[in-house]
Amino acid sequence: MPLADFLARLGHEPVRRSGNELWYLAPYRGERTSSFRVNVAKQLWYDFGLGKGGDIFTLAGEFLQSDDFMKQAKFIAEAANMTVAGWEKPVYLSKPTESVFEDVEVAPLLRSLLTEYLEERGIPYAIASRHCCRLNYGVRGKRYFAVGFPNMAGGYEVRSRYFKGCIPPKSVSLVKANDIPADECLVFEGFMDFLSAVTLGVTGNADCLVLNSVANVEKAAGLLDGYGRIGCFLDRDEAGRRTLAALTMRYGERVTDRSSLYDGCKDLNEYLQLTTKKQKNNHLKIEEQ
């Protein structure tokens, strides 16, 4: 299992990407600046804060605080929802499984630094406030705030200019277009891409399913069974291609790859930002004339 998928199943998403490197807040200890690196090409991790690194087994060992290989293997298998005959359920230490978020408060998303951040990414306030909320929360005695996007299990995707994460439980988000069942469902990896699609006006009367991680594609499968058409706005990278292939294998011709809309961009939000920037530049040119 790729390290990024393993971390996503445990509720941890990268804060930023740089080439083949994903940077995280260290998933088994508290920090505010990302110093945990995953090399997706080599499938190795390194924690600059601890000066330690290794493969998926040593990472499981950090979560468990154990060098026992069988315990590490069981932890990984459990994260992958694998059932292995003869293995008892692994014992989890409370520290890595407890949420670091304290006293979470959910409030309406009013105009603030958070909505300015979203507008910089091309998402207008009217759309953001309809689908997102403001989360006020504590981490080790300090208070923070961020944009929250709810999922179907009661958790939230958490975003701000400085942080990307999840308040567990991790799950998918289904946004219904109407009270009556729709024939089409559009699939997005993250909620920024979903908000971008709404901003661009490409959602129409379709329902929208946000995976919140490509690792959640199995959770999405049952929800998509009733739709006659499935349009995929997935990232134009290896993870996105794998997810598209998995959905196509299950649903066949019902699946359509819609990523040609943002050909040349990594994802739909990047395309929206470029489009918004071009529109602003055109308006400036017209005003100057």
C-alpha positions in Angstrom: 0.0 0.0 0.0 1.4 3.5 -0.9 2.5 5.5 2.1 0.1 8.3 1.2 -2.9 5.9 1.1 -1.8 4.4 4.4 -1.6 7.9 6.0 -5.0 8.9 4.4 -6.7 5.8 5.9 -5.4 7.0 9.3 -6.9 10.5 8.7 -3.7 12.3 7.6 -3.4 14.4 4.4 -0.4 16.2 3.0 0.0 19.9 3.8 1.8 20.5 0.5 3.4 18.8 -2.5 6.7 19.4 -4.1 7.5 17.1 -7.1 7.7 13.5 -5.8 7.6 14.7 -2.2 4.5 15.1 0.1 4.9 17.0 3.3 2.8 16.4 6.4 2.5 17.5 9.9 4.1 14.6 11.8 1.1 12.2 12.2 2.2 10.7 15.6 3.3 13.8 17.4 2.2 17.5 17.6 3.7 20.2 15.4 2.6 23.3 13.6 5.2 23.3 10.7 5.3 20.3 8.4 8.6 18.4 8.8 7.4 14.9 7.8 8.3 14.0 4.2 7.1 11.1 2.0 8.9 10.3 -1.2 6.2 8.8 -3.4 8.7 7.5 -6.0 10.7 5.6 -3.4 7.9 5.0 -0.9 10.0 6.1 2.0 9.3 8.6 4.8 11.6 10.8 6.9 10.7 12.9 10.0 13.2 15.8 10.2 11.9 16.6 13.7 13.0 13.2 15.0 15.8 12.5 12.5 14.2 9.1 11.7 12.7 7.5 8.6 12.1 4.3 6.7 9.3 2.3 5.0 5.7 1.6 5.8 6.6 -0.9 8.5 8.9 1.5 10.4 6.1 4.1 10.1 3.6 1.7 11.6 6.2 1.1 14.3 6.2 4.8 15.2 2.5 4.8 15.6 2.6 1.7 17.8 5.9 2.6 19.5 6.9 -1.0 18.8 9.7 -2.7 16.8 7.7 -5.9 16.6 7.3 -6.6 12.9 4.2 -8.7 13.3 2.5 -5.9 15.3 3.5 -3.5 12.5 2.1 -5.8 9.8 -1.2 -6.2 11.7 -1.5 -2.4 12.1 -1.1 -2.0 8.4 -3.5 -4.8 7.5 -6.1 -3.2 9.8 -5.7 0.2 8.1 -6.2 -1.6 4.7 -9.3 -3.3 6.0 -7.6 -6.7 5.4 -8.9 -9.8 7.2 -6.0 -12.2 7.8 -6.9 -15.6 9.2 -5.3 -16.4 12.5 -4.5 -12.8 13.4 -6.0 -11.4 16.5 -7.1 -7.7 16.3 -4.0 -5.5 17.0 -3.8 -3.6 20.2 -3.8 0.2 19.5 -2.1 2.6 21.8 -4.4 5.5 22.8 -2.0 8.2 21.8 -1.9 7.8 18.0 -5.7 7.1 17.7 -7.0 9.9 19.8 -7.9 13.1 17.9 -5.6 16.0 18.5 -8.5 18.4 18.0 -10.1 19.7 21.2 -13.4 21.5 22.0 -14.4 21.7 18.3 -17.0 24.4 17.6 -19.0 24.5 14.3 -20.1 28.0 13.2 -21.4 29.6 10.0 -18.7 30.7 7.5 -18.9 34.5 7.6 -16.6 36.8 5.7 -13.1 36.6 7.3 -9.5 35.7 6.6 -10.8 32.2 5.8 -13.1 33.4 3.0 -10.3 35.6 1.7 -8.1 32.5 1.4 -10.9 30.7 -0.5 -11.4 33.6 -2.8 -7.6 33.5 -3.6 -8.3 29.9 -4.7 -11.1 31.2 -6.9 -14.0 30.2 -4.6 -16.5 33.0 -4.1 -18.0 33.7 -0.7 -21.6 32.8 -1.8 -20.6 29.3 -2.8 -18.2 28.7 0.1 -20.7 29.8 2.7 -23.4 27.4 1.2 -21.3 24.3 1.5 -18.7 25.0 4.2 -18.6 26.1 7.8 -16.1 27.6 10.2 -14.4 25.3 12.7 -13.0 26.7 15.9 -10.8 24.1 17.7 -8.0 23.7 20.1 -4.8 21.7 19.8 -2.8 21.2 23.0 -4.3 24.2 24.7 -4.1 26.7 21.8 -7.1 27.8 19.7 -7.2 27.8 15.9 -9.9 28.3 13.2 -10.3 26.8 9.7 -12.7 26.1 6.9 -14.7 22.9 7.6 -16.3 20.6 5.0 -18.6 17.9 6.5 -18.5 14.3 5.6 -21.1 11.5 5.9 -19.6 10.1 9.1 -19.8 13.3 11.1 -16.2 14.3 10.5 -14.8 17.3 8.7 -12.1 18.1 6.2 -10.1 21.0 7.6 -8.4 23.7 5.5 -6.8 27.0 6.1 -3.9 28.9 4.5 -1.5 27.1 6.9 -3.2 23.7 7.6 -4.7 20.8 5.8 -6.1 17.9 7.7 -9.2 16.0 8.9 -11.3 15.9 12.1 -12.1 12.2 12.3 -13.9 10.0 11.4 -12.7 10.2 7.8 -15.3 9.5 5.1 -16.8 10.7 1.8 -19.2 13.6 1.4 -22.4 13.4 -0.8 -24.0 16.6 -1.9 -27.5 16.1 -3.3 -28.7 18.5 -6.1 -32.4 17.9 -5.3 -34.6 16.0 -3.0 -35.4 13.6 -5.9 -32.7 11.1 -7.0 -30.5 12.3 -9.8 -29.4 10.1 -12.7 -25.8 11.5 -12.7 -23.2 11.8 -10.0 -20.0 13.7 -10.3 -16.9 12.4 -8.4 -14.2 14.7 -6.9 -11.1 13.9 -4.9 -11.3 16.9 -2.6 -13.9 19.5 -1.7 -11.8 22.4 -3.3 -12.4 20.7 -6.6 -16.1 20.3 -5.8 -16.4 24.0 -4.9 -14.5 24.8 -8.1 -16.9 22.8 -10.2 -19.9 24.7 -8.6 -18.1 28.0 -9.3 -17.5 27.0 -12.9 -21.1 26.0 -13.3 -20.4 22.4 -14.5 -22.4 20.5 -11.9 -25.8 21.1 -13.4 -28.5 18.9 -11.8 -26.1 16.1 -10.9 -25.4 14.9 -7.3 -21.7 15.3 -6.2 -19.6 12.8 -4.3 -16.4 14.1 -2.7 -14.0 11.3 -1.8 -11.9 13.4 0.6 -9.1 11.0 -0.2 -8.6 8.5 -3.0 -8.3 5.8 -0.3 -12.1 6.2 0.2 -12.9 4.9 -3.3 -14.2 1.6 -1.8 -16.6 3.6 0.5 -17.8 5.5 -2.6 -18.6 2.4 -4.5 -21.9 1.5 -2.8 -23.2 5.1 -3.0 -22.6 5.2 -6.8 -24.5 2.0 -7.6 -27.8 3.7 -8.3 -26.6 6.3 -10.8 -26.8 5.8 -14.5 -23.9 8.2 -15.3 -20.8 8.8 -13.3 -18.6 11.8 -14.3 -15.1 11.9 -12.8 -13.2 15.1 -12.1 -10.1 13.5 -10.6 -6.6 14.7 -10.3 -4.4 14.3 -13.4 -1.8 12.2 -11.6 -1.1 8.6 -10.9 -3.5 8.4 -7.9 -6.3 10.0 -10.0 -5.7 7.5 -12.8 -5.8 4.6 -10.4 -9.1 5.8 -8.9 -10.6 6.3 -12.4 -9.5 2.8 -13.3 -11.1 1.3 -10.2 -14.4 3.0 -10.8 -14.4 2.0 -14.5 -13.7 -1.6 -13.6 -16.8 -1.6 -11.4 -19.2 0.6 -13.4 -17.9 0.2 -17.0 -19.4 2.5 -19.6 -21.3 4.5 -17.0 -18.1 6.2 -16.0 -16.8 9.2 -18.0 -13.5 10.9 -17.5 -14.2 14.7 -17.3 -10.6 15.8 -16.7 -10.1 17.0 -20.2 -11.7 20.2 -19.1 -8.6 21.1 -17.1 -6.0 19.5 -19.5 -2.6 20.9 -18.6 -3.5 21.5 -14.9 -3.1 19.1 -12.0 -6.7 19.5 -10.9 -9.9 21.4 -11.3 -9.0 24.1 -8.7 -5.7 24.9 -10.4 -7.7 25.3 -13.6 -10.2 27.6 -11.9 -7.4 29.7 -10.4 -5.8 30.1 -13.9 -9.1 31.0 -15.4 -9.9 33.5 -12.7 -6.5 35.1 -13.2 -7.0 35.4 -16.9 -10.4 37.0 -16.5 -9.0 39.6 -14.1 -6.2 40.4 -16.5 -8.7 40.8 -19.3 -10.8 43.2 -17.2 -7.7 45.3 -16.4 -6.8 45.5 -20.1 -10.4 46.6 -21.0 -10.3 49.3 -18.2 -7.0 50.6 -19.4 -8.3 51.0 -22.9 
